[in-house]
């Protein structure tokens, strides 16, 4: 809930600030800024998945009270992040001239500004890379509130600072300096928080070959999964641009970005499962691990079903009133196919994280890697014949094949029967979803604008949430929600005296 609230706030700030920043900078400078940030962000893949591995090992070792090993893992990870950040920052700086010469067509004055901007961005990247080591600690100890407060506060400072420097006319250099300062403050805050969460830990780099080997062994599978996800995210747009007119990319990318929000929302919910699964696996609490899996899956289904239903049902109306009739005509079918695919993707996130958290990252990596290959094959064959609908269909087909298969493997690992998962996690949501569907359909004739569409969705959401509370949540879950809303949830994950989740 904290993560979702923070993301909603950032979405609003971005929605209102982007037009102003774009207008003040101008299309050329704003495009150069986006290209600089995109180029730098692309190097984030080279974190090698060490952050995920560090979260897993710290979460496991905390419950075993092995502080010396925690210190060794942290010190080793800090060195790996620092050295990796230095190398990548140097690479960004050295390739800045090549980037400008080959990827940007600008005037001489802006070229010099972009070179300086890339240098600043490389330093900011180094700070953010180092922050990944210390940011793993609040996640590992399951203080997601702290992790979200820091990340959201950093983004608010970045957006607000960008608006201010643009207002005073500092343009590209000023924006990159703001990002650098935000990264520096975030890094310092994470170090201070880490010392409080794990008293006595030495936040100092110290390499251990044994612990470094463990980190890299686990993280190589995370890297495969991360790289495969990147392939899926970029391959469809690239192939659409290759086979179809450029305008088709816009007709596809817009509904894709909207539907992708569902997966990000699901990801913010599923993120809490990974450290919890790592802790329970380390202490061999199979019953609690099973409960985490079943309850987590049910919560995921309950959270993403209604947004997916609304986007599927009102895709044409949404695109028509938000962007225009042409986007509705060209992209509505693709949006319907994509939202089903992303819904299935959300259902697979809990099994994926449980496989990683219980020490089976290689299985998760094989599924995601296979999905990426299947996606590219389907895109290549379907886009030339069916256009952007073919791209959406290819994404959906790959999800239909891979996600149920991966869930089957996770079920087998936890010794959960298929019907047990269906009854406890999926079936309880169906009646609430059907009734919400009937309400939305009955009010469809009232939709004549984006505002009226929002009102219809709000009515359907109120009905759905009421039914979820009454029909989906059990007594224990309702009691937990009440305690959370009353601010009295003293131990959200594990009570040391009772050992109960």
ZICOR-V535783 format. One record per pair of residues at least 4 apart in sequence whose ideal C-beta (glycine too) atoms are under 8 Angstrom apart, sorted by sequence separation. I is the first residue (numbers start at 1). J is the second residue. D is the distance in whole Angstrom. If there is no record, write none. Layout:
[[I	J	D] [I	J	D]]
This chain:
[[1	5	6] [2	6	6] [3	7	6] [4	8	6] [5	9	7] [6	10	6] [7	11	6] [8	12	7] [9	13	6] [10	14	6] [11	15	6] [12	16	7] [13	17	6] [14	18	6] [16	20	7] [17	21	6] [18	22	6] [19	23	6] [20	24	6] [21	25	6] [22	26	8] [25	29	4] [26	30	6] [27	31	6] [28	32	6] [29	33	6] [30	34	7] [31	35	6] [32	36	6] [33	37	6] [34	38	6] [35	39	6] [36	40	6] [37	41	6] [38	42	7] [39	43	8] [47	51	6] [49	53	6] [50	54	6] [51	55	7] [52	56	7] [53	57	6] [54	58	6] [55	59	6] [56	60	6] [57	61	6] [58	62	6] [59	63	8] [60	64	7] [61	65	8] [66	70	6] [67	71	6] [68	72	7] [69	73	6] [70	74	6] [71	75	6] [72	76	6] [73	77	6] [74	78	6] [75	79	7] [76	80	6] [77	81	6] [78	82	6] [79	83	6] [80	84	6] [81	85	6] [82	86	6] [83	87	7] [84	88	6] [85	89	6] [86	90	6] [87	91	6] [88	92	6] [89	93	6] [90	94	6] [91	95	6] [92	96	7] [95	99	6] [96	100	7] [97	101	6] [98	102	6] [99	103	5] [100	104	5] [106	110	4] [107	111	7] [108	112	7] [109	113	7] [110	114	6] [111	115	7] [112	116	7] [113	117	6] [114	118	6] [115	119	7] [116	120	7] [117	121	6] [118	122	6] [119	123	7] [120	124	6] [121	125	6] [122	126	7] [123	127	7] [124	128	6] [125	129	6] [126	130	7] [127	131	6] [128	132	7] [130	134	8] [131	135	5] [132	136	7] [135	139	7] [136	140	6] [137	141	6] [139	143	8] [143	147	7] [144	148	6] [145	149	6] [146	150	6] [147	151	6] [148	152	6] [149	153	6] [150	154	6] [151	155	7] [152	156	6] [153	157	6] [154	158	6] [155	159	6] [156	160	6] [157	161	6] [158	162	6] [159	163	7] [160	164	7] [161	165	6] [162	166	6] [163	167	6] [164	168	7] [166	170	7] [170	174	3] [171	175	7] [172	176	7] [173	177	6] [174	178	6] [175	179	7] [176	180	6] [177	181	6] [178	182	6] [179	183	6] [180	184	6] [181	185	6] [182	186	6] [183	187	6] [184	188	7] [185	189	6] [186	190	6] [187	191	7] [188	192	7] [189	193	6] [190	194	6] [191	195	7] [192	196	7] [193	197	6] [194	198	6] [195	199	7] [202	206	8] [208	212	6] [209	213	6] [210	214	7] [211	215	6] [212	216	6] [213	217	6] [214	218	7] [215	219	6] [216	220	6] [218	222	7] [219	223	6] [220	224	7] [221	225	7] [222	226	6] [223	227	6] [224	228	6] [225	229	7] [226	230	7] [227	231	7] [228	232	7] [229	233	6] [230	234	6] [231	235	5] [232	236	8] [234	238	6] [235	239	6] [236	240	6] [237	241	6] [238	242	6] [239	243	6] [240	244	5] [244	248	4] [246	250	8] [247	251	7] [248	252	6] [249	253	6] [250	254	6] [251	255	8] [252	256	6] [253	257	6] [254	258	7] [255	259	6] [256	260	6] [257	261	7] [259	263	8] [260	264	6] [261	265	6] [262	266	6] [263	267	6] [264	268	7] [265	269	7] [266	270	6] [267	271	6] [270	274	8] [272	276	6] [273	277	6] [274	278	6] [275	279	6] [276	280	6] [277	281	6] [278	282	6] [279	283	7] [281	285	8] [285	289	6] [286	290	6] [287	291	7] [288	292	6] [289	293	6] [290	294	6] [291	295	6] [292	296	6] [293	297	6] [294	298	6] [295	299	6] [296	300	6] [297	301	6] [298	302	6] [299	303	6] [300	304	6] [301	305	6] [304	308	6] [305	309	6] [306	310	6] [307	311	6] [308	312	6] [309	313	6] [310	314	6] [311	315	6] [314	318	5] [315	319	6] [316	320	6] [317	321	6] [318	322	6] [319	323	6] [320	324	7] [323	327	4] [324	328	7] [325	329	6] [326	330	6] [327	331	5] [328	332	5] [330	334	8] [331	335	6] [332	336	7] [333	337	7] [334	338	6] [335	339	6] [336	340	7] [337	341	7] [338	342	6] [339	343	6] [340	344	7] [341	345	6] [342	346	7] [343	347	7] [344	348	7] [345	349	7] [348	352	6] [349	353	6] [350	354	6] [351	355	6] [352	356	7] [353	357	6] [354	358	6] [356	360	7] [360	364	7] [361	365	6] [362	366	6] [363	367	7] [364	368	6] [365	369	6] [366	370	6] [367	371	6] [368	372	7] [369	373	7] [370	374	6] [371	375	6] [372	376	7] [373	377	7] [374	378	6] [375	379	6] [376	380	6] [377	381	7] [378	382	6] [379	383	5] [381	385	8] [382	386	5] [383	387	7] [386	390	3] [387	391	8] [388	392	7] [389	393	6] [390	394	6] [391	395	7] [392	396	6] [393	397	6] [394	398	7] [395	399	7] [396	400	6] [397	401	7] [398	402	6] [399	403	5] [400	404	7] [401	405	7] [402	406	6] [403	407	6] [404	408	6] [405	409	7] [406	410	7] [407	411	6] [408	412	7] [409	413	6] [410	414	6] [411	415	8] [416	420	5] [417	421	7] [418	422	6] [419	423	6] [420	424	6] [421	425	5] [422	426	5] [423	427	5] [424	428	7] [426	430	7] [429	433	6] [430	434	6] [431	435	6] [432	436	6] [433	437	6] [434	438	7] [435	439	7] [436	440	6] [437	441	6] [438	442	6] [439	443	7] [440	444	7] [443	447	8] [448	452	5] [449	453	7] [450	454	7] [451	455	7] [452	456	7] [453	457	6] [454	458	6] [455	459	7] [456	460	6] [457	461	6] [458	462	6] [459	463	7] [460	464	6] [461	465	6] [462	466	6] [463	467	6] [464	468	6] [465	469	6] [466	470	6] [467	471	5] [468	472	4] [469	473	6] [473	477	4] [474	478	7] [475	479	6] [476	480	6] [477	481	6] [478	482	6] [479	483	6] [480	484	6] [481	485	6] [482	486	6] [491	495	5] [495	499	7] [22	27	7] [25	30	4] [61	66	4] [99	104	7] [106	111	5] [138	143	4] [139	144	7] [165	170	4] [166	171	7] [170	175	8] [207	212	6] [241	246	6] [244	249	8] [280	285	4] [319	324	8] [320	325	5] [322	327	8] [323	328	8] [355	360	5] [356	361	5] [383	388	8] [385	390	6] [411	416	5] [416	421	6] [421	426	7] [422	427	6] [423	428	8] [447	452	5] [467	472	7] [468	473	7] [473	478	5] [483	488	5] [484	489	5] [494	499	7] [495	500	6] [61	67	8] [100	106	7] [138	144	8] [168	174	7] [195	201	7] [355	361	7] [384	390	8] [410	416	8] [411	417	7] [446	452	6] [447	453	5] [483	489	5] [494	500	8] [104	111	7] [170	177	8] [194	201	7] [241	248	8] [311	318	7] [320	327	7] [383	390	5] [386	393	7] [411	418	6] [494	501	6] [22	30	5] [25	33	7] [61	69	5] [62	70	7] [106	114	7] [138	146	4] [139	147	5] [166	174	7] [195	203	6] [240	248	5] [241	249	5] [280	288	5] [281	289	6] [319	327	5] [320	328	4] [355	363	5] [356	364	5] [382	390	3] [383	391	5] [473	481	7] [484	492	8] [493	501	6] [21	30	7] [61	70	5] [138	147	4] [165	174	3] [166	175	7] [194	203	6] [240	249	5] [280	289	4] [319	328	4] [355	364	4] [382	391	7] [446	455	8] [447	456	6] [469	478	7] [480	489	7] [104	114	7] [165	175	6] [408	418	7] [411	421	6] [446	456	6] [100	111	5] [317	328	8] [379	390	8] [382	393	6] [383	394	7] [57	69	8] [58	70	6] [61	73	7] [135	147	7] [138	150	8] [162	174	8] [165	177	7] [191	203	6] [237	249	6] [240	252	6] [277	289	6] [280	292	6] [316	328	5] [319	331	6] [352	364	5] [379	391	6] [382	394	5] [444	456	7] [469	481	8] [57	70	8] [162	175	5] [165	178	6] [319	332	6] [381	394	8] [443	456	5] [100	114	6] [164	178	8] [407	421	8] [58	73	6] [100	115	7] [135	150	7] [237	252	7] [277	292	6] [352	367	8] [378	393	8] [379	394	5] [57	73	5] [58	74	7] [135	151	8] [162	178	5] [236	252	7] [237	253	6] [276	292	6] [277	293	8] [315	331	8] [316	332	4] [319	335	7] [352	368	7] [378	394	3] [440	456	6] [443	459	6] [161	178	4] [162	179	8] [315	332	5] [318	335	8] [378	395	8] [440	457	7] [443	460	7] [96	114	8] [97	115	7] [54	73	6] [96	115	5] [99	118	7] [237	256	8] [273	292	7] [375	394	6] [378	397	6] [440	459	8] [54	74	7] [158	178	6] [161	181	7] [236	256	7] [315	335	4] [375	395	6] [378	398	6] [439	459	6] [440	460	4] [157	178	8] [158	179	6] [161	182	7] [315	336	5] [439	460	5] [96	118	4] [54	77	5] [96	119	7] [273	296	5] [374	397	8] [375	398	5] [53	77	8] [157	181	8] [158	182	4] [272	296	8] [311	335	7] [312	336	5] [315	339	7] [374	398	5] [436	460	5] [439	463	5] [93	118	7] [157	182	5] [436	461	8] [51	77	8] [92	118	6] [93	119	6] [270	296	7] [50	77	6] [155	182	8] [312	339	5] [371	398	5] [374	401	7] [436	463	5] [154	182	5] [157	185	7] [311	339	5] [312	340	7] [371	399	8] [374	402	7] [435	463	7] [436	464	4] [92	121	7] [93	122	5] [154	183	7] [435	464	8] [50	80	6] [92	122	4] [269	299	7] [270	300	6] [371	401	8] [50	81	7] [154	185	7] [269	300	6] [308	339	5] [371	402	4] [433	464	7] [436	467	7] [48	80	8] [90	122	7] [154	186	4] [308	340	7] [370	402	6] [432	464	6] [435	467	6] [89	122	4] [92	125	7] [47	81	7] [88	122	8] [89	123	6] [266	300	6] [269	303	6] [308	342	7] [368	402	8] [151	186	8] [308	343	4] [367	402	6] [432	467	4] [48	84	7] [89	125	6] [150	186	6] [431	467	7] [432	468	5] [47	84	7] [88	125	6] [89	126	5] [266	303	7] [46	84	6] [88	126	8] [265	303	7] [266	304	5] [305	343	8] [308	346	8] [367	405	7] [150	189	6] [265	304	7] [304	343	6] [367	406	4] [429	468	7] [432	471	5] [85	125	7] [86	126	7] [150	190	6] [431	471	6] [432	472	6] [85	126	4] [88	129	7] [46	88	6] [85	127	8] [262	304	6] [265	307	7] [304	346	5] [364	406	7] [367	409	8] [150	193	7] [304	347	8] [363	406	8] [428	471	7] [429	472	6] [82	126	8] [85	129	3] [428	472	5] [43	88	5] [84	129	6] [85	130	6] [262	307	6] [262	308	6] [300	346	6] [301	347	7] [363	409	6] [82	129	8] [146	193	6] [300	347	7] [43	91	7] [81	129	5] [82	130	6] [43	92	7] [81	130	5] [262	311	7] [300	349	7] [297	347	7] [300	350	6] [81	132	6] [146	197	8] [341	392	7] [348	399	8] [355	406	7] [40	92	6] [78	130	7] [81	133	5] [124	176	7] [131	183	7] [138	190	8] [259	311	6] [337	389	7] [344	396	8] [39	92	8] [120	173	7] [127	180	7] [134	187	7] [137	190	8] [258	311	7] [297	350	5] [360	413	7] [143	197	6] [296	350	5] [297	351	8] [334	388	5] [338	392	5] [341	395	5] [345	399	6] [348	402	7] [352	406	6] [355	409	7] [78	133	5] [117	172	5] [121	176	6] [124	179	5] [128	183	5] [131	186	6] [135	190	5] [138	193	6] [334	389	5] [337	392	4] [341	396	4] [344	399	4] [348	403	4] [351	406	5] [355	410	6] [358	413	7] [77	133	5] [78	134	8] [117	173	6] [120	176	4] [124	180	4] [127	183	4] [131	187	4] [134	190	4] [137	193	7] [138	194	7] [141	197	5] [333	389	5] [336	392	8] [337	393	5] [340	396	6] [344	400	6] [347	403	6] [351	407	5] [354	410	5] [116	173	6] [120	177	6] [123	180	6] [127	184	5] [130	187	6] [134	191	5] [137	194	4] [141	198	7] [293	350	7] [331	388	7] [334	391	7] [335	392	8] [338	395	6] [341	398	8] [342	399	8] [113	171	7] [114	172	7] [117	175	8] [121	179	7] [128	186	8] [293	351	8] [330	388	7] [334	392	4] [337	395	7] [338	396	7] [341	399	4] [345	403	7] [348	406	6] [351	409	7] [352	410	8] [355	413	7] [74	133	7] [77	136	7] [113	172	5] [117	176	5] [120	179	8] [121	180	8] [124	183	5] [127	186	8] [128	187	8] [131	190	5] [134	193	8] [138	197	6] [333	392	7] [337	396	5] [340	399	8] [341	400	8] [344	403	5] [348	407	6] [351	410	4] [354	413	8] [39	99	6] [113	173	6] [116	176	8] [120	180	5] [127	187	5] [134	194	5] [137	197	6] [255	315	7] [258	318	8] [347	407	7] [350	410	8] [351	411	8] [354	414	7] [137	198	6] [293	354	6] [110	172	8] [292	354	8] [74	137	8] [39	103	8] [255	319	7] [254	319	7] [289	354	8] [35	103	7] [35	104	6] [134	203	7] [254	323	7] [289	358	7] [32	104	6] [254	327	6] [32	106	6] [251	326	8] [251	327	6] [255	331	5] [259	335	6] [270	346	8] [277	353	7] [281	357	6] [254	331	6] [255	332	8] [258	335	7] [262	339	7] [273	350	6] [277	354	5] [281	358	4] [28	106	7] [32	110	6] [36	114	6] [40	118	8] [58	136	6] [62	140	7] [256	334	8] [281	359	6] [39	118	8] [54	133	7] [58	137	7] [62	141	6] [251	330	4] [252	331	7] [255	334	6] [259	338	4] [263	342	5] [266	345	8] [270	349	4] [274	353	4] [277	356	8] [278	357	4] [251	331	5] [255	335	4] [259	339	5] [262	342	5] [266	346	4] [270	350	6] [273	353	5] [277	357	3] [278	358	8] [29	110	7] [36	117	5] [40	121	5] [44	125	8] [51	132	4] [55	136	5] [59	140	4] [262	343	7] [265	346	8] [273	354	7] [276	357	8] [277	358	6] [28	110	7] [32	114	6] [36	118	6] [40	122	7] [43	125	7] [47	129	7] [50	132	7] [51	133	7] [54	136	4] [58	140	4] [59	141	8] [248	330	8] [252	334	6] [256	338	6] [259	341	8] [260	342	7] [263	345	5] [267	349	6] [270	352	8] [271	353	8] [274	356	6] [275	357	7] [50	133	8] [58	141	8] [59	142	8] [251	334	7] [255	338	6] [259	342	5] [263	346	6] [266	349	6] [270	353	6] [274	357	5] [33	117	8] [37	121	7] [40	124	8] [51	135	7] [55	139	5] [56	140	8] [262	346	6] [273	357	7] [32	117	8] [36	121	6] [40	125	6] [47	132	6] [51	136	5] [55	140	5] [54	140	7] [263	349	8] [293	410	7] [293	414	6] [294	416	7] [82	205	6] [293	416	7] [290	414	5] [297	421	7] [301	425	6] [305	429	6] [309	433	6] [313	437	7] [78	203	8] [289	414	6] [290	415	8] [301	426	6] [78	204	8] [79	205	4] [290	416	6] [294	420	8] [298	424	7] [314	440	8] [74	201	7] [75	202	7] [78	205	4] [79	206	7] [144	271	7] [225	352	8] [294	421	7] [298	425	4] [302	429	5] [306	433	7] [309	436	7] [313	440	6] [70	198	7] [79	207	5] [144	272	6] [286	414	8] [297	425	4] [298	426	8] [301	429	5] [305	433	5] [309	437	6] [313	441	7] [321	449	6] [322	450	6] [74	203	7] [75	204	6] [286	415	8] [297	426	8] [321	450	4] [71	201	6] [75	205	5] [76	206	7] [142	272	7] [294	424	5] [298	428	7] [302	432	8] [306	436	6] [310	440	7] [314	444	8] [317	447	5] [67	198	7] [70	201	7] [71	202	6] [75	206	4] [76	207	5] [294	425	6] [298	429	7] [309	440	7] [313	444	8] [75	207	7] [76	208	5] [80	212	7] [139	271	8] [318	450	8] [321	453	6] [67	200	7] [75	208	7] [142	275	5] [314	447	7] [67	201	7] [72	206	7] [141	275	8] [142	276	6] [222	356	7] [71	206	8] [73	208	8] [76	211	5] [80	215	7] [140	275	5] [221	356	8] [318	453	6] [36	172	8] [62	198	8] [72	208	4] [76	212	5] [139	275	6] [225	361	8] [252	388	4] [256	392	8] [317	453	6] [142	279	8] [228	365	8] [235	372	8] [251	388	6] [72	210	8] [73	211	5] [77	215	6] [140	278	8] [33	172	6] [72	211	5] [76	215	6] [222	361	6] [225	364	6] [229	368	7] [232	371	7] [236	375	8] [244	383	7] [248	387	6] [252	391	6] [314	453	6] [32	172	7] [36	176	7] [221	361	4] [225	365	5] [228	368	4] [232	372	5] [235	375	6] [239	379	5] [243	383	5] [248	388	6] [252	392	7] [3	144	7] [21	162	6] [25	166	6] [73	214	8] [221	362	5] [224	365	4] [228	369	5] [231	372	4] [235	376	5] [239	380	6] [243	384	5] [2	144	6] [6	148	5] [10	152	6] [13	155	8] [17	159	5] [21	163	7] [24	166	5] [29	171	6] [33	175	6] [69	211	7] [73	215	7] [314	456	8] [2	145	5] [6	149	8] [9	152	7] [13	156	7] [20	163	7] [24	167	7] [29	172	6] [218	361	6] [221	364	7] [222	365	7] [225	368	4] [228	371	7] [229	372	7] [232	375	5] [236	379	5] [240	383	6] [244	387	6] [314	457	7] [221	365	4] [224	368	7] [225	369	7] [228	372	4] [231	375	7] [235	379	6] [239	383	5] [244	388	7] [3	148	5] [6	151	7] [7	152	8] [10	155	5] [14	159	7] [17	162	7] [21	166	6] [224	369	5] [227	372	8] [231	376	7] [2	148	5] [6	152	4] [10	156	7] [13	159	5] [17	163	6] [20	166	8] [25	171	6] [2	149	8] [9	156	7] [13	160	8] [25	172	7] [236	383	8] [310	457	5] [240	388	6] [10	159	8] [310	460	7] [240	391	6] [310	461	8] [239	391	7] [306	460	7] [236	391	5] [306	461	6] [57	214	7] [57	215	7] [236	394	7] [306	464	5] [236	395	7] [53	214	8] [54	215	7] [57	218	8] [53	215	5] [56	218	7] [53	216	8] [232	395	7] [50	215	6] [53	218	4] [50	216	7] [52	218	8] [53	219	4] [232	398	8] [302	468	5] [52	219	7] [48	216	7] [49	218	8] [50	219	5] [53	222	7] [49	219	4] [52	222	5] [302	472	5] [48	219	5] [49	220	7] [48	220	7] [49	221	7] [49	222	3] [48	222	8] [49	223	5] [298	472	7] [48	223	5] [49	225	8] [49	226	6] [45	223	8] [45	226	6] [45	227	6] [295	477	7] [45	230	6] [292	501	6] [291	501	6] [288	500	8] [288	501	5] [279	493	8] [285	499	8] [279	494	7] [59	275	4] [63	279	5] [285	501	8] [59	276	8] [62	279	7] [276	493	6] [56	274	7] [60	278	5] [64	282	6] [55	274	7] [56	275	7] [59	278	4] [60	279	6] [63	282	6] [64	283	7] [55	275	6] [59	279	5] [63	283	5] [57	278	8] [60	281	7] [61	282	8] [280	501	8] [52	274	8] [56	278	5] [60	282	4] [55	278	7] [59	282	7] [276	501	8] [7	264	7] [7	265	7] [4	265	7] [7	268	6] [4	268	6] [3	268	4] [4	269	8] [3	269	8] [3	271	7] [56	356	7] [56	357	6] [52	356	7] [142	492	7] [142	493	5] [63	494	8] [1	484	7]]
